[in-house]
Amino acid sequence: MRDLEAVRALDAADPLAGFRDRFILPAGEIYLDGNSLGPAPKAALDALRTAAEAEWAQGLIRSWNEADWFTLTDRLGARIGRLIGAAEGETVVCDSTSINIFKAVQAALALNPDRPVIVAEGDGFPTDLYILEGIRSLRPDLEIRRAEAGGPTLEYLLDDRVAVLLVNQVDYRSGARRDVAAVTAAAHAVGALVVWDLCHSAGVMPVDFAGSGADFAVGCSYKYLNGGPGAPAFVAAATKHHGRMRQPLSGWWGHAAPFAFAPDYDGDPGIRRMLCGTQPILSLRAMEAGLEIAEEADLAAVRAKSEALTDLFVEAAETLCAGHGLTLASPRVAAERGSQVAFRHADGYPIMQALIAAGVIGDFRSPDILRFGFAPLYLGYADVVEAVDRLADILETGRWKEPRFQKRAAVT
Amino acid sequence: MRDLEAVRALDAADPLAGFRDRFILPAGEIYLDGNSLGPAPKAALDALRTAAEAEWAQGLIRSWNEADWFTLTDRLGARIGRLIGAAEGETVVCDSTSINIFKAVQAALALNPDRPVIVAEGDGFPTDLYILEGIRSLRPDLEIRRAEAGGPTLEYLLDDRVAVLLVNQVDYRSGARRDVAAVTAAAHAVGALVVWDLCHSAGVMPVDFAGSGADFAVGCSYKYLNGGPGAPAFVAAATKHHGRMRQPLSGWWGHAAPFAFAPDYDGDPGIRRMLCGTQPILSLRAMEAGLEIAEEADLAAVRAKSEALTDLFVEAAETLCAGHGLTLASPRVAAERGSQVAFRHADGYPIMQALIAAGVIGDFRSPDILRFGFAPLYLGYADVVEAVDRLADILETGRWKEPRFQKRAAVT
């Protein structure tokens, strides 16, 4: 990978190279944190300006109809649904991932009422477990079984007492990737329903929600879908569960006739039953551009480039940074990981701060993880090599030891 | 009120007149729907542009720290807290009103665990009742007592089996206003906790949350607080309940140490325990300008002008539109209503459409309510008279009978 000619040839032959120009990327920086917050599509800023200055300021209340604000949840959901392989009408955009986990797990529990166990990953993104704790606080008979690193696997924990399996397609730290179809089949084999957390996979790899027979999925739109900071999340439910599914956040947007203002709740017969209250329109309006771009790209090509970028990064880092204490914390085989790579280092925090100061934006995850995301729509192969060159320089010079890199920020 | 000189004199003497210039108001229109969606503060559009073009597009992930995105929930909450008379650290901004009702009622139930009854208004905004139905779906022993029009009052339904009273300060349709201190005292007298829904009062009248001894409050920020379409809601909890309060939407933003990524939930000891997941930053960034303006205004002066504006509207409408079938559906005494006025009319829907076409923006609420909101920060007395003149013209000419005004929009 030190052969820059070969790397440049990869960029020259990249069928996705044209997408880079659709995003704003700060000059001189290499952004390897699109797995945490995707960059701004140029068209998103235009849409947001229209939403604020024309729709809100001039259209005012009329824009609920005239700018079709009320169906944004459905229209954006339809776009995400196509990206995750859901069938039509199976996906809506709303609320946060945490809240959508609550809804989806509650809906799954209600469909499997005689079973008292939820299985989840012990090292998944913590909010998944926190929300399960919240659900258990309402139903003390529930047992939450966690698959811990080094302990029994998720599949081993499945039995005929399990109502719901909550599982991430891609682990937020290690990037380890699960097989959606196989895990879903294993859960179904014991009569459990599955809720997939797609936060770290939606938009950057094929998911095949419908084809795998999965029951529910949730995920966020501000990572590889480039929807904007904190943009609302999505929730998908298989058509087979519509009509029968129930979730307790039964707000007026999930009503079959929200503008009848009837005193009794009569839930929408379809996916809109997963909605609850009024959604943040400005954030929703900024979201569409990123989804449009993602839909234009061939997801198989995105995945192929993602594997190539992460392979190149691992190879380059292990070569150029050899002897500096970096240990790969992601699966070595590209097919087994998502679009991110993690390395452990005891001084991970200051090293990452020094790297950011050098214009390579990754992030740090407690206690010792340097995490790098590779978004194929705006990253090239030469970027990857340049990023590793800068990392190697920081390790070789020991520049990360400077006092300014030691101070912990509030948000890591 | 036909004495235009007198009306103009009121505007000339209005101590709040200067605030109008802080908002964008479409030319030639009179906006009487700020009780549904407030207009855009000019500074909100500037802030949104900065948030999108500088903070998101250039700052990227760093803006969580450098633009202080992570504490927006608290900083905006502190501003709203001051407007509703909450003590410091009692209010956060997050999620939707519906979801915050769920959290607040669940927290109140958990603080009053041996009581099986919730009391609510039968004709309050329906989402309040829908959320209570959702809560009951999780705890079938709960009884929900509704105070229906013509039936026993809310106060009559309170007894020593009541855990929680959920009540609106101002009714969304009639505008009828309740006395927060008196209702809170009545609930406390039987040992019940109170959750106030302030959607139709926050920002347009003093609330005195802390002084009244109320337990919880929720409300939205896109009406009189002018936070932008669907802007996130707020939730307040009295300090006396912090530490002990529990709510089941226990997502990572409510954790005492969210960036420790610990596997077990350890809720924040203060109001942040009411947070759940990641918030829509662009919508939050648009919200601050409206709150700043509201904080600059003297709320007592706002309330005094609100009463005067609604009095003028009722008087003018009953005089100029006499004989056309309008019936006042709001309390006649200004002190007993919020900042809105409702009239019933069997042909309310097409009349409102014709009025909107004539540049007076109110709204229609099923089945027969013409609803008008009066926001003292950007409405003048002459606006009120002009609005009634246009309404009278529509009724006198029967122009509302034109076919184009009969078609129902999706969102009313």
Chai-1 contact restraints between the chains, C-beta under 6 A:
chainA,res_idxA,chainB,res_idxB,connection_type,confidence,min_distance_angstrom,max_distance_angstrom,comment,restraint_id
A,I24,B,A57,contact,1.0,0.0,6.0,A-B,restraint_1
A,P26,B,Q58,contact,1.0,0.0,6.0,A-B,restraint_2
A,D33,B,I61,contact,1.0,0.0,6.0,A-B,restraint_3
A,S36,B,I61,contact,1.0,0.0,6.0,A-B,restraint_4
A,L37,B,I61,contact,1.0,0.0,6.0,A-B,restraint_5
A,A40,B,W56,contact,1.0,0.0,6.0,A-B,restraint_6
A,A40,B,A57,contact,1.0,0.0,6.0,A-B,restraint_7
A,L45,B,A52,contact,1.0,0.0,6.0,A-B,restraint_8
A,L45,B,E53,contact,1.0,0.0,6.0,A-B,restraint_9
A,L48,B,A52,contact,1.0,0.0,6.0,A-B,restraint_10
A,A52,B,L45,contact,1.0,0.0,6.0,A-B,restraint_11
A,A52,B,L48,contact,1.0,0.0,6.0,A-B,restraint_12
A,E53,B,L45,contact,1.0,0.0,6.0,A-B,restraint_13
A,W56,B,A40,contact,1.0,0.0,6.0,A-B,restraint_14
A,W56,B,P229,contact,1.0,0.0,6.0,A-B,restraint_15
A,A57,B,I24,contact,1.0,0.0,6.0,A-B,restraint_16
A,A57,B,A40,contact,1.0,0.0,6.0,A-B,restraint_17
A,Q58,B,P26,contact,1.0,0.0,6.0,A-B,restraint_18
A,I61,B,D33,contact,1.0,0.0,6.0,A-B,restraint_19
A,I61,B,S36,contact,1.0,0.0,6.0,A-B,restraint_20
A,I61,B,L37,contact,1.0,0.0,6.0,A-B,restraint_21
A,W64,B,V411,contact,1.0,0.0,6.0,A-B,restraint_22
A,N65,B,A409,contact,1.0,0.0,6.0,A-B,restraint_23
A,N65,B,A410,contact,1.0,0.0,6.0,A-B,restraint_24
A,N65,B,V411,contact,1.0,0.0,6.0,A-B,restraint_25
A,F70,B,V411,contact,1.0,0.0,6.0,A-B,restraint_26
A,S96,B,G277,contact,1.0,0.0,6.0,A-B,restraint_27
A,S96,B,T278,contact,1.0,0.0,6.0,A-B,restraint_28
A,T97,B,G277,contact,1.0,0.0,6.0,A-B,restraint_29
A,S98,B,G251,contact,1.0,0.0,6.0,A-B,restraint_30
A,S98,B,C276,contact,1.0,0.0,6.0,A-B,restraint_31
A,S98,B,G277,contact,1.0,0.0,6.0,A-B,restraint_32
A,I99,B,C276,contact,1.0,0.0,6.0,A-B,restraint_33
A,I99,B,G277,contact,1.0,0.0,6.0,A-B,restraint_34
A,F102,B,L249,contact,1.0,0.0,6.0,A-B,restraint_35
A,P126,B,W252,contact,1.0,0.0,6.0,A-B,restraint_36
A,P126,B,F261,contact,1.0,0.0,6.0,A-B,restraint_37
A,T127,B,G251,contact,1.0,0.0,6.0,A-B,restraint_38
A,T127,B,W252,contact,1.0,0.0,6.0,A-B,restraint_39
A,L129,B,P263,contact,1.0,0.0,6.0,A-B,restraint_40
A,Y130,B,S250,contact,1.0,0.0,6.0,A-B,restraint_41
A,Y130,B,G251,contact,1.0,0.0,6.0,A-B,restraint_42
A,Y130,B,W252,contact,1.0,0.0,6.0,A-B,restraint_43
A,Y130,B,Y265,contact,1.0,0.0,6.0,A-B,restraint_44
A,I131,B,G251,contact,1.0,0.0,6.0,A-B,restraint_45
A,E133,B,S250,contact,1.0,0.0,6.0,A-B,restraint_46
A,E133,B,Y265,contact,1.0,0.0,6.0,A-B,restraint_47
A,G134,B,P248,contact,1.0,0.0,6.0,A-B,restraint_48
A,G134,B,L249,contact,1.0,0.0,6.0,A-B,restraint_49
A,G134,B,S250,contact,1.0,0.0,6.0,A-B,restraint_50
A,S137,B,P248,contact,1.0,0.0,6.0,A-B,restraint_51
A,L138,B,L138,contact,1.0,0.0,6.0,A-B,restraint_52
A,L138,B,P248,contact,1.0,0.0,6.0,A-B,restraint_53
A,G228,B,L282,contact,1.0,0.0,6.0,A-B,restraint_54
A,P229,B,W56,contact,1.0,0.0,6.0,A-B,restraint_55
A,P229,B,I281,contact,1.0,0.0,6.0,A-B,restraint_56
A,G230,B,T278,contact,1.0,0.0,6.0,A-B,restraint_57
A,G230,B,Q279,contact,1.0,0.0,6.0,A-B,restraint_58
A,G230,B,P280,contact,1.0,0.0,6.0,A-B,restraint_59
A,G230,B,I281,contact,1.0,0.0,6.0,A-B,restraint_60
A,P232,B,P280,contact,1.0,0.0,6.0,A-B,restraint_61
A,P248,B,G134,contact,1.0,0.0,6.0,A-B,restraint_62
A,P248,B,S137,contact,1.0,0.0,6.0,A-B,restraint_63
A,P248,B,L138,contact,1.0,0.0,6.0,A-B,restraint_64
A,L249,B,F102,contact,1.0,0.0,6.0,A-B,restraint_65
A,L249,B,G134,contact,1.0,0.0,6.0,A-B,restraint_66
A,S250,B,Y130,contact,1.0,0.0,6.0,A-B,restraint_67
A,S250,B,E133,contact,1.0,0.0,6.0,A-B,restraint_68
A,S250,B,G134,contact,1.0,0.0,6.0,A-B,restraint_69
A,G251,B,S98,contact,1.0,0.0,6.0,A-B,restraint_70
A,G251,B,T127,contact,1.0,0.0,6.0,A-B,restraint_71
A,G251,B,Y130,contact,1.0,0.0,6.0,A-B,restraint_72
A,W252,B,P126,contact,1.0,0.0,6.0,A-B,restraint_73
A,W252,B,T127,contact,1.0,0.0,6.0,A-B,restraint_74
A,W252,B,Y130,contact,1.0,0.0,6.0,A-B,restraint_75
A,F259,B,T412,contact,1.0,0.0,6.0,A-B,restraint_76
A,F261,B,P126,contact,1.0,0.0,6.0,A-B,restraint_77
A,F261,B,S366,contact,1.0,0.0,6.0,A-B,restraint_78
A,P263,B,L129,contact,1.0,0.0,6.0,A-B,restraint_79
A,Y265,B,Y130,contact,1.0,0.0,6.0,A-B,restraint_80
A,Y265,B,E133,contact,1.0,0.0,6.0,A-B,restraint_81
A,C276,B,S98,contact,1.0,0.0,6.0,A-B,restraint_82
A,C276,B,I99,contact,1.0,0.0,6.0,A-B,restraint_83
A,G277,B,S96,contact,1.0,0.0,6.0,A-B,restraint_84
A,G277,B,T97,contact,1.0,0.0,6.0,A-B,restraint_85
A,G277,B,S98,contact,1.0,0.0,6.0,A-B,restraint_86
A,G277,B,I99,contact,1.0,0.0,6.0,A-B,restraint_87
A,T278,B,S96,contact,1.0,0.0,6.0,A-B,restraint_88
A,T278,B,G230,contact,1.0,0.0,6.0,A-B,restraint_89
A,Q279,B,G230,contact,1.0,0.0,6.0,A-B,restraint_90
A,P280,B,G230,contact,1.0,0.0,6.0,A-B,restraint_91
A,P280,B,P232,contact,1.0,0.0,6.0,A-B,restraint_92
A,P280,B,P280,contact,1.0,0.0,6.0,A-B,restraint_93
A,P280,B,S283,contact,1.0,0.0,6.0,A-B,restraint_94
A,I281,B,P229,contact,1.0,0.0,6.0,A-B,restraint_95
A,I281,B,G230,contact,1.0,0.0,6.0,A-B,restraint_96
A,L282,B,G228,contact,1.0,0.0,6.0,A-B,restraint_97
A,L282,B,L282,contact,1.0,0.0,6.0,A-B,restraint_98
A,L282,B,S283,contact,1.0,0.0,6.0,A-B,restraint_99
A,L282,B,A286,contact,1.0,0.0,6.0,A-B,restraint_100
A,S283,B,P280,contact,1.0,0.0,6.0,A-B,restraint_101
A,S283,B,L282,contact,1.0,0.0,6.0,A-B,restraint_102
A,S283,B,S283,contact,1.0,0.0,6.0,A-B,restraint_103
A,A286,B,L282,contact,1.0,0.0,6.0,A-B,restraint_104
A,S366,B,F261,contact,1.0,0.0,6.0,A-B,restraint_105
A,A409,B,N65,contact,1.0,0.0,6.0,A-B,restraint_106
A,A410,B,N65,contact,1.0,0.0,6.0,A-B,restraint_107
A,V411,B,W64,contact,1.0,0.0,6.0,A-B,restraint_108
A,V411,B,N65,contact,1.0,0.0,6.0,A-B,restraint_109
A,V411,B,F70,contact,1.0,0.0,6.0,A-B,restraint_110
A,T412,B,F259,contact,1.0,0.0,6.0,A-B,restraint_111
